[in-house]
Amino acid sequence: MADLVTIEIAGVNFRVSCRSPIGLMPCDPSYESFTKRGRQTGEVNVDVILETGPVPATDGMKKIFDAGRSWALFLDGAHYFLSLGHTHRDGPVWVARFRRDLREVIVYCSDVLIRKKDGLTTVLNPLSYPLDQILLVHALLPLKGFLVHAAGIEIAGGGYIFPGRSGAGKTTLSGLFMARGHKDILSDDRIAARRMGSVFCAFGTPWPGEGRIASNRSAELRGIFFISQAASDKIEEIGPGTAAERLMPIVSIPWYDRELSEKALALCEDLVAKVPSYVLHFRPGTGIVDLLEDFTAGRARE
């Protein structure tokens, strides 16, 4: 079996290989710092095996989630089947089969992903959105971790995340910090949060927002700032109950799996109980950077 690449996200190694002698076309450039060639060892390893044969049919399987024309998730016995482009006339682009424990993920690649030239066969790497996000959700929850729709920045030696839906201002805020010379930005759109011993840590992911910021680094999580655009800059502290209500709608929770979804909800409650939470009222401009720098410097001295 040919080992092609390993993609490492938040301590989880997705080791991509193929039983056929093929080459692998690269992912989006945002994956560069997360990608290593050949087989790697890490804290958790998920073997992703590419197959270039026929794609399994999902007809007759129980559909448990449907993202419209993009992808759908099916359940057949103990296996999940994730199908990309399941509504296409010529069939799905790929279908991934895996169990909840992710011991092995088989990805059946259709001809849409295959390229043949000068006697060489290459395949477009299917381990990108949505497959890698869904697999990471399953891999992180047993590790006391989850994905959240948030920007993440390391300030004064601590990690701070800024959750919010699309359009809330995550990329704007990240850009303001970059313009000020801050280089320790984890992501402007998706963050993995994990409990590591007695603390939570924030990890960058390869799924950036409009700012195209994706860094393979982590920091101890010291604060959660829920973004709210306003006429003036202000930091308002909120309690764990209010923070949990704001956090849960923007966490990737696998509602189709009761056991995993219960773990995700419990982790959300654990996070807001241990990490201080605030509403960040801000007007786009350098003033918000000054406010956060002063605030986090004060927290660091405590």
C-alpha positions as YAML, in Angstrom:
chain: A
units: angstrom
residues:
- id: 1
  name: MET
  ca: [0.00, 0.00, 0.00]
- id: 2
  name: ALA
  ca: [1.40, 3.39, -1.00]
- id: 3
  name: ASP
  ca: [1.47, 6.03, 1.75]
- id: 4
  name: LEU
  ca: [0.75, 9.39, 0.19]
- id: 5
  name: VAL
  ca: [0.32, 12.15, 2.79]
- id: 6
  name: THR
  ca: [-0.60, 12.76, 6.40]
- id: 7
  name: ILE
  ca: [-2.84, 15.70, 7.34]
- id: 8
  name: GLU
  ca: [-2.55, 16.65, 11.03]
- id: 9
  name: ILE
  ca: [-5.28, 18.75, 12.67]
- id: 10
  name: ALA
  ca: [-5.52, 19.38, 16.43]
- id: 11
  name: GLY
  ca: [-3.40, 16.34, 17.24]
- id: 12
  name: VAL
  ca: [-5.28, 13.97, 14.89]
- id: 13
  name: ASN
  ca: [-3.27, 12.43, 12.03]
- id: 14
  name: PHE
  ca: [-5.26, 11.47, 8.93]
- id: 15
  name: ARG
  ca: [-2.91, 9.10, 7.08]
- id: 16
  name: VAL
  ca: [-3.92, 8.91, 3.42]
- id: 17
  name: SER
  ca: [-2.86, 5.84, 1.42]
- id: 18
  name: CYS
  ca: [-3.93, 3.86, -1.62]
- id: 19
  name: ARG
  ca: [-3.70, 0.20, -2.59]
- id: 20
  name: SER
  ca: [-2.95, 1.23, -6.19]
- id: 21
  name: PRO
  ca: [0.27, 2.95, -7.36]
- id: 22
  name: ILE
  ca: [-1.11, 6.45, -7.88]
- id: 23
  name: GLY
  ca: [-0.10, 10.02, -7.24]
- id: 24
  name: LEU
  ca: [-2.07, 12.48, -5.17]
- id: 25
  name: MET
  ca: [-2.94, 15.97, -6.35]
- id: 26
  name: PRO
  ca: [-2.53, 18.58, -3.58]
- id: 27
  name: CYS
  ca: [-5.34, 20.13, -1.57]
- id: 28
  name: ASP
  ca: [-6.06, 23.82, -1.22]
- id: 29
  name: PRO
  ca: [-2.96, 25.87, -0.20]
- id: 30
  name: SER
  ca: [-4.53, 26.41, 3.24]
- id: 31
  name: TYR
  ca: [-3.60, 22.77, 4.01]
- id: 32
  name: GLU
  ca: [0.12, 23.33, 3.45]
- id: 33
  name: SER
  ca: [1.20, 23.69, 7.09]
- id: 34
  name: PHE
  ca: [-1.02, 20.75, 8.08]
- id: 35
  name: THR
  ca: [0.38, 18.33, 5.46]
- id: 36
  name: LYS
  ca: [3.35, 15.97, 5.73]
- id: 37
  name: ARG
  ca: [4.59, 13.47, 3.19]
- id: 38
  name: GLY
  ca: [4.65, 9.78, 4.01]
- id: 39
  name: ARG
  ca: [3.45, 7.97, 7.13]
- id: 40
  name: GLN
  ca: [3.59, 9.86, 10.41]
- id: 41
  name: THR
  ca: [2.81, 8.85, 13.97]
- id: 42
  name: GLY
  ca: [0.87, 11.01, 16.35]
- id: 43
  name: GLU
  ca: [-1.48, 11.13, 19.27]
- id: 44
  name: VAL
  ca: [-4.37, 9.73, 17.24]
- id: 45
  name: ASN
  ca: [-4.08, 8.14, 13.81]
- id: 46
  name: VAL
  ca: [-6.93, 7.67, 11.35]
- id: 47
  name: ASP
  ca: [-6.13, 5.58, 8.25]
- id: 48
  name: VAL
  ca: [-7.86, 6.94, 5.16]
- id: 49
  name: ILE
  ca: [-7.59, 4.46, 2.28]
- id: 50
  name: LEU
  ca: [-8.44, 5.54, -1.25]
- id: 51
  name: GLU
  ca: [-10.09, 3.07, -3.62]
- id: 52
  name: THR
  ca: [-10.38, 3.70, -7.35]
- id: 53
  name: GLY
  ca: [-12.92, 0.98, -8.04]
- id: 54
  name: PRO
  ca: [-16.72, 1.21, -8.23]
- id: 55
  name: VAL
  ca: [-18.46, 3.66, -5.90]
- id: 56
  name: PRO
  ca: [-20.98, 1.96, -3.56]
- id: 57
  name: ALA
  ca: [-24.64, 2.73, -4.10]
- id: 58
  name: THR
  ca: [-26.46, 4.28, -1.14]
- id: 59
  name: ASP
  ca: [-29.92, 3.34, -2.38]
- id: 60
  name: GLY
  ca: [-31.84, 1.63, 0.38]
- id: 61
  name: MET
  ca: [-29.63, 2.99, 3.17]
- id: 62
  name: LYS
  ca: [-31.07, 5.15, 5.92]
- id: 63
  name: LYS
  ca: [-30.35, 8.82, 5.19]
- id: 64
  name: ILE
  ca: [-29.57, 10.58, 8.47]
- id: 65
  name: PHE
  ca: [-28.40, 13.98, 7.17]
- id: 66
  name: ASP
  ca: [-28.81, 15.81, 3.88]
- id: 67
  name: ALA
  ca: [-26.91, 18.98, 2.93]
- id: 68
  name: GLY
  ca: [-28.90, 19.40, -0.26]
- id: 69
  name: ARG
  ca: [-26.95, 19.24, -3.52]
- id: 70
  name: SER
  ca: [-23.62, 19.04, -1.69]
- id: 71
  name: TRP
  ca: [-23.46, 15.90, 0.44]
- id: 72
  name: ALA
  ca: [-25.51, 13.47, 2.45]
- id: 73
  name: LEU
  ca: [-24.80, 10.99, 5.26]
- id: 74
  name: PHE
  ca: [-26.28, 7.49, 5.35]
- id: 75
  name: LEU
  ca: [-26.26, 4.70, 7.93]
- id: 76
  name: ASP
  ca: [-26.02, 1.03, 7.01]
- id: 77
  name: GLY
  ca: [-25.63, -1.26, 10.01]
- id: 78
  name: ALA
  ca: [-22.53, -0.12, 11.93]
- id: 79
  name: HIS
  ca: [-21.15, 1.94, 9.03]
- id: 80
  name: TYR
  ca: [-21.65, 5.54, 8.02]
- id: 81
  name: PHE
  ca: [-21.58, 6.33, 4.30]
- id: 82
  name: LEU
  ca: [-20.82, 9.94, 3.39]
- id: 83
  name: SER
  ca: [-21.64, 10.75, -0.23]
- id: 84
  name: LEU
  ca: [-20.46, 13.88, -2.03]
- id: 85
  name: GLY
  ca: [-22.59, 15.01, -4.95]
- id: 86
  name: HIS
  ca: [-25.17, 12.31, -4.29]
- id: 87
  name: THR
  ca: [-27.76, 14.10, -6.44]
- id: 88
  name: HIS
  ca: [-25.59, 14.21, -9.58]
- id: 89
  name: ARG
  ca: [-27.03, 12.41, -12.60]
- id: 90
  name: ASP
  ca: [-23.80, 10.42, -13.06]
- id: 91
  name: GLY
  ca: [-23.54, 9.47, -9.40]
- id: 92
  name: PRO
  ca: [-21.49, 10.79, -6.46]
- id: 93
  name: VAL
  ca: [-17.97, 12.16, -6.76]
- id: 94
  name: TRP
  ca: [-16.90, 9.94, -3.88]
- id: 95
  name: VAL
  ca: [-18.38, 7.87, -1.09]
- id: 96
  name: ALA
  ca: [-16.60, 7.40, 2.26]
- id: 97
  name: ARG
  ca: [-17.34, 4.44, 4.55]
- id: 98
  name: PHE
  ca: [-16.41, 4.51, 8.23]
- id: 99
  name: ARG
  ca: [-17.43, 3.39, 11.69]
- id: 100
  name: ARG
  ca: [-17.88, 5.67, 14.66]
- id: 101
  name: ASP
  ca: [-14.49, 4.60, 16.07]
- id: 102
  name: LEU
  ca: [-12.73, 5.66, 12.80]
- id: 103
  name: ARG
  ca: [-10.35, 2.71, 12.85]
- id: 104
  name: GLU
  ca: [-10.37, 2.85, 9.08]
- id: 105
  name: VAL
  ca: [-11.99, 5.12, 6.49]
- id: 106
  name: ILE
  ca: [-12.43, 3.81, 2.94]
- id: 107
  name: VAL
  ca: [-13.00, 6.50, 0.31]
- id: 108
  name: TYR
  ca: [-14.30, 5.20, -3.02]
- id: 109
  name: CYS
  ca: [-13.25, 7.70, -5.69]
- id: 110
  name: SER
  ca: [-15.20, 8.06, -8.91]
- id: 111
  name: ASP
  ca: [-13.60, 8.78, -12.28]
- id: 112
  name: VAL
  ca: [-14.28, 12.48, -11.70]
- id: 113
  name: LEU
  ca: [-11.28, 12.53, -9.34]
- id: 114
  name: ILE
  ca: [-8.95, 10.45, -11.52]
- id: 115
  name: ARG
  ca: [-6.44, 11.89, -13.99]
- id: 116
  name: LYS
  ca: [-4.31, 9.80, -16.37]
- id: 117
  name: LYS
  ca: [-1.48, 11.28, -18.40]
- id: 118
  name: ASP
  ca: [1.75, 9.88, -19.85]
- id: 119
  name: GLY
  ca: [1.20, 6.56, -18.13]
- id: 120
  name: LEU
  ca: [0.74, 8.16, -14.69]
- id: 121
  name: THR
  ca: [-2.46, 8.03, -12.65]
- id: 122
  name: THR
  ca: [-3.24, 10.72, -10.11]
- id: 123
  name: VAL
  ca: [-6.26, 11.34, -7.89]
- id: 124
  name: LEU
  ca: [-7.58, 14.60, -6.50]
- id: 125
  name: ASN
  ca: [-7.33, 14.26, -2.71]
- id: 126
  name: PRO
  ca: [-10.87, 13.79, -1.34]
- id: 127
  name: LEU
  ca: [-9.69, 14.49, 2.22]
- id: 128
  name: SER
  ca: [-10.92, 18.08, 2.22]
- id: 129
  name: TYR
  ca: [-14.22, 19.74, 3.11]
- id: 130
  name: PRO
  ca: [-16.67, 18.21, 3.96]
- id: 131
  name: LEU
  ca: [-15.01, 14.82, 4.58]
- id: 132
  name: ASP
  ca: [-12.17, 15.97, 6.81]
- id: 133
  name: GLN
  ca: [-14.43, 18.17, 8.97]
- id: 134
  name: ILE
  ca: [-16.91, 15.36, 9.59]
- id: 135
  name: LEU
  ca: [-14.14, 12.87, 10.36]
- id: 136
  name: LEU
  ca: [-12.47, 15.35, 12.69]
- id: 137
  name: VAL
  ca: [-15.73, 15.89, 14.61]
- id: 138
  name: HIS
  ca: [-15.89, 12.12, 15.20]
- id: 139
  name: ALA
  ca: [-12.19, 11.92, 16.12]
- id: 140
  name: LEU
  ca: [-12.19, 14.92, 18.49]
- id: 141
  name: LEU
  ca: [-15.17, 14.15, 20.68]
- id: 142
  name: PRO
  ca: [-13.55, 11.12, 22.39]
- id: 143
  name: LEU
  ca: [-10.53, 13.41, 22.96]
- id: 144
  name: LYS
  ca: [-12.77, 15.98, 24.69]
- id: 145
  name: GLY
  ca: [-12.69, 18.31, 21.72]
- id: 146
  name: PHE
  ca: [-14.98, 19.87, 19.14]
- id: 147
  name: LEU
  ca: [-15.07, 22.31, 16.22]
- id: 148
  name: VAL
  ca: [-16.46, 25.81, 16.58]
- id: 149
  name: HIS
  ca: [-17.20, 28.52, 14.02]
- id: 150
  name: ALA
  ca: [-14.73, 31.09, 15.37]
- id: 151
  name: ALA
  ca: [-11.60, 33.09, 14.76]
- id: 152
  name: GLY
  ca: [-8.68, 32.41, 17.07]
- id: 153
  name: ILE
  ca: [-5.80, 34.68, 18.09]
- id: 154
  name: GLU
  ca: [-2.90, 34.26, 20.51]
- id: 155
  name: ILE
  ca: [-2.45, 37.49, 22.48]
- id: 156
  name: ALA
  ca: [-0.02, 38.06, 25.35]
- id: 157
  name: GLY
  ca: [0.77, 34.35, 25.49]
- id: 158
  name: GLY
  ca: [-2.83, 33.19, 25.74]
- id: 159
  name: GLY
  ca: [-5.37, 31.92, 23.24]
- id: 160
  name: TYR
  ca: [-8.65, 33.76, 22.64]
- id: 161
  name: ILE
  ca: [-11.47, 32.69, 20.36]
- id: 162
  name: PHE
  ca: [-14.12, 34.88, 18.73]
- id: 163
  name: PRO
  ca: [-17.17, 32.77, 17.85]
- id: 164
  name: GLY
  ca: [-19.74, 34.03, 15.40]
- id: 165
  name: ARG
  ca: [-21.76, 33.09, 12.36]
- id: 166
  name: SER
  ca: [-20.77, 34.12, 8.84]
- id: 167
  name: GLY
  ca: [-20.71, 37.90, 8.57]
- id: 168
  name: ALA
  ca: [-20.26, 38.48, 12.32]
- id: 169
  name: GLY
  ca: [-16.83, 40.06, 11.82]
- id: 170
  name: LYS
  ca: [-14.34, 37.24, 12.43]
- id: 171
  name: THR
  ca: [-12.27, 37.98, 9.33]
- id: 172
  name: THR
  ca: [-12.48, 41.74, 9.92]
- id: 173
  name: LEU
  ca: [-11.19, 41.34, 13.47]
- id: 174
  name: SER
  ca: [-8.40, 38.98, 12.36]
- id: 175
  name: GLY
  ca: [-7.36, 41.46, 9.66]
- id: 176
  name: LEU
  ca: [-7.20, 44.31, 12.17]
- id: 177
  name: PHE
  ca: [-4.84, 42.28, 14.36]
- id: 178
  name: MET
  ca: [-2.70, 41.34, 11.36]
- id: 179
  name: ALA
  ca: [-2.45, 45.00, 10.34]
- id: 180
  name: ARG
  ca: [-1.18, 45.78, 13.84]
- id: 181
  name: GLY
  ca: [1.60, 43.21, 13.42]
- id: 182
  name: HIS
  ca: [0.07, 40.24, 15.27]
- id: 183
  name: LYS
  ca: [1.27, 37.07, 13.54]
- id: 184
  name: ASP
  ca: [-0.11, 34.48, 15.97]
- id: 185
  name: ILE
  ca: [-3.54, 34.11, 14.38]
- id: 186
  name: LEU
  ca: [-4.80, 30.53, 14.40]
- id: 187
  name: SER
  ca: [-7.70, 30.94, 11.98]
- id: 188
  name: ASP
  ca: [-10.24, 33.49, 10.86]
- id: 189
  name: ASP
  ca: [-13.14, 31.02, 10.64]
- id: 190
  name: ARG
  ca: [-12.79, 27.54, 12.23]
- id: 191
  name: ILE
  ca: [-11.18, 26.57, 15.55]
- id: 192
  name: ALA
  ca: [-10.78, 23.19, 17.23]
- id: 193
  name: ALA
  ca: [-11.06, 23.37, 21.04]
- id: 194
  name: ARG
  ca: [-9.76, 20.50, 23.19]
- id: 195
  name: ARG
  ca: [-9.54, 19.89, 26.90]
- id: 196
  name: MET
  ca: [-5.92, 19.01, 27.65]
- id: 197
  name: GLY
  ca: [-5.66, 17.95, 31.28]
- id: 198
  name: SER
  ca: [-7.07, 20.76, 33.40]
- id: 199
  name: VAL
  ca: [-7.15, 23.41, 30.62]
- id: 200
  name: PHE
  ca: [-8.69, 23.91, 27.21]
- id: 201
  name: CYS
  ca: [-6.54, 24.67, 24.16]
- id: 202
  name: ALA
  ca: [-7.46, 26.26, 20.84]
- id: 203
  name: PHE
  ca: [-6.07, 24.84, 17.58]
- id: 204
  name: GLY
  ca: [-5.95, 26.33, 14.11]
- id: 205
  name: THR
  ca: [-7.57, 24.38, 11.26]
- id: 206
  name: PRO
  ca: [-7.09, 24.32, 7.46]
- id: 207
  name: TRP
  ca: [-10.55, 25.83, 6.79]
- id: 208
  name: PRO
  ca: [-10.09, 29.60, 6.58]
- id: 209
  name: GLY
  ca: [-12.62, 32.33, 6.00]
- id: 210
  name: GLU
  ca: [-12.36, 35.19, 3.56]
- id: 211
  name: GLY
  ca: [-9.05, 36.26, 5.13]
- id: 212
  name: ARG
  ca: [-7.47, 32.92, 4.13]
- id: 213
  name: ILE
  ca: [-5.82, 32.54, 7.57]
- id: 214
  name: ALA
  ca: [-5.09, 28.94, 8.58]
- id: 215
  name: SER
  ca: [-2.23, 28.16, 10.95]
- id: 216
  name: ASN
  ca: [-1.20, 24.76, 12.33]
- id: 217
  name: ARG
  ca: [-0.52, 25.95, 15.87]
- id: 218
  name: SER
  ca: [-2.26, 26.02, 19.25]
- id: 219
  name: ALA
  ca: [-2.52, 28.07, 22.44]
- id: 220
  name: GLU
  ca: [-4.02, 27.65, 25.90]
- id: 221
  name: LEU
  ca: [-7.54, 29.05, 25.78]
- id: 222
  name: ARG
  ca: [-8.03, 31.94, 28.23]
- id: 223
  name: GLY
  ca: [-11.10, 33.72, 26.96]
- id: 224
  name: ILE
  ca: [-14.15, 33.49, 24.69]
- id: 225
  name: PHE
  ca: [-15.41, 36.68, 23.02]
- id: 226
  name: PHE
  ca: [-18.74, 36.48, 21.23]
- id: 227
  name: ILE
  ca: [-18.64, 39.05, 18.44]
- id: 228
  name: SER
  ca: [-21.28, 41.77, 18.23]
- id: 229
  name: GLN
  ca: [-20.79, 44.72, 15.88]
- id: 230
  name: ALA
  ca: [-21.79, 47.95, 17.58]
- id: 231
  name: ALA
  ca: [-21.39, 51.74, 17.50]
- id: 232
  name: SER
  ca: [-18.64, 51.65, 20.14]
- id: 233
  name: ASP
  ca: [-16.08, 49.23, 21.59]
- id: 234
  name: LYS
  ca: [-16.93, 47.48, 24.84]
- id: 235
  name: ILE
  ca: [-16.25, 44.17, 26.60]
- id: 236
  name: GLU
  ca: [-19.18, 42.75, 28.56]
- id: 237
  name: GLU
  ca: [-18.64, 39.71, 30.78]
- id: 238
  name: ILE
  ca: [-21.35, 37.03, 30.68]
- id: 239
  name: GLY
  ca: [-22.04, 33.96, 32.79]
- id: 240
  name: PRO
  ca: [-21.64, 30.30, 31.79]
- id: 241
  name: GLY
  ca: [-25.34, 29.82, 31.09]
- id: 242
  name: THR
  ca: [-25.56, 32.72, 28.66]
- id: 243
  name: ALA
  ca: [-22.25, 31.70, 27.08]
- id: 244
  name: ALA
  ca: [-23.46, 28.12, 26.53]
- id: 245
  name: GLU
  ca: [-26.62, 29.39, 24.80]
- id: 246
  name: ARG
  ca: [-24.49, 31.50, 22.46]
- id: 247
  name: LEU
  ca: [-21.89, 28.80, 21.84]
- id: 248
  name: MET
  ca: [-23.97, 25.72, 21.05]
- id: 249
  name: PRO
  ca: [-25.52, 26.98, 17.76]
- id: 250
  name: ILE
  ca: [-22.05, 27.53, 16.25]
- id: 251
  name: VAL
  ca: [-20.45, 24.27, 17.38]
- id: 252
  name: SER
  ca: [-20.30, 21.33, 14.95]
- id: 253
  name: ILE
  ca: [-22.54, 18.83, 16.74]
- id: 254
  name: PRO
  ca: [-23.34, 15.46, 15.09]
- id: 255
  name: TRP
  ca: [-27.04, 15.49, 15.91]
- id: 256
  name: TYR
  ca: [-27.50, 12.26, 13.95]
- id: 257
  name: ASP
  ca: [-25.52, 10.39, 16.66]
- id: 258
  name: ARG
  ca: [-27.05, 10.66, 20.12]
- id: 259
  name: GLU
  ca: [-23.98, 9.53, 22.07]
- id: 260
  name: LEU
  ca: [-21.61, 11.88, 20.25]
- id: 261
  name: SER
  ca: [-24.01, 14.82, 20.39]
- id: 262
  name: GLU
  ca: [-24.38, 14.38, 24.16]
- id: 263
  name: LYS
  ca: [-20.60, 14.45, 24.48]
- id: 264
  name: ALA
  ca: [-20.46, 17.66, 22.44]
- id: 265
  name: LEU
  ca: [-23.09, 19.37, 24.58]
- id: 266
  name: ALA
  ca: [-21.33, 18.33, 27.79]
- id: 267
  name: LEU
  ca: [-18.03, 19.69, 26.45]
- id: 268
  name: CYS
  ca: [-19.65, 23.03, 25.62]
- id: 269
  name: GLU
  ca: [-20.87, 23.30, 29.20]
- id: 270
  name: ASP
  ca: [-17.46, 22.28, 30.53]
- id: 271
  name: LEU
  ca: [-15.71, 24.87, 28.36]
- id: 272
  name: VAL
  ca: [-17.82, 27.85, 29.45]
- id: 273
  name: ALA
  ca: [-17.57, 26.73, 33.08]
- id: 274
  name: LYS
  ca: [-13.76, 26.84, 32.94]
- id: 275
  name: VAL
  ca: [-13.01, 29.65, 30.48]
- id: 276
  name: PRO
  ca: [-14.31, 33.22, 31.03]
- id: 277
  name: SER
  ca: [-16.76, 34.44, 28.41]
- id: 278
  name: TYR
  ca: [-17.59, 37.91, 27.13]
- id: 279
  name: VAL
  ca: [-19.56, 39.75, 24.48]
- id: 280
  name: LEU
  ca: [-17.20, 41.83, 22.36]
- id: 281
  name: HIS
  ca: [-19.07, 44.90, 21.15]
- id: 282
  name: PHE
  ca: [-16.88, 46.48, 18.50]
- id: 283
  name: ARG
  ca: [-16.81, 49.05, 15.76]
- id: 284
  name: PRO
  ca: [-14.35, 47.98, 13.01]
- id: 285
  name: GLY
  ca: [-11.17, 50.00, 13.56]
- id: 286
  name: THR
  ca: [-7.89, 49.99, 15.44]
- id: 287
  name: GLY
  ca: [-9.60, 50.91, 18.72]
- id: 288
  name: ILE
  ca: [-10.81, 47.36, 19.23]
- id: 289
  name: VAL
  ca: [-7.23, 46.07, 18.94]
- id: 290
  name: ASP
  ca: [-6.11, 48.53, 21.63]
- id: 291
  name: LEU
  ca: [-8.98, 47.47, 23.89]
- id: 292
  name: LEU
  ca: [-8.25, 43.75, 23.53]
- id: 293
  name: GLU
  ca: [-4.49, 44.21, 23.94]
- id: 294
  name: ASP
  ca: [-5.03, 46.10, 27.20]
- id: 295
  name: PHE
  ca: [-7.63, 43.63, 28.42]
- id: 296
  name: THR
  ca: [-5.56, 40.51, 27.70]
- id: 297
  name: ALA
  ca: [-2.42, 42.09, 29.15]
- id: 298
  name: GLY
  ca: [-4.35, 42.64, 32.37]
- id: 299
  name: ARG
  ca: [-5.53, 39.00, 32.35]
- id: 300
  name: ALA
  ca: [-1.93, 37.83, 31.83]
- id: 301
  name: ARG
  ca: [-0.79, 39.73, 34.94]
- id: 302
  name: GLU
  ca: [-3.45, 38.14, 37.13]
...
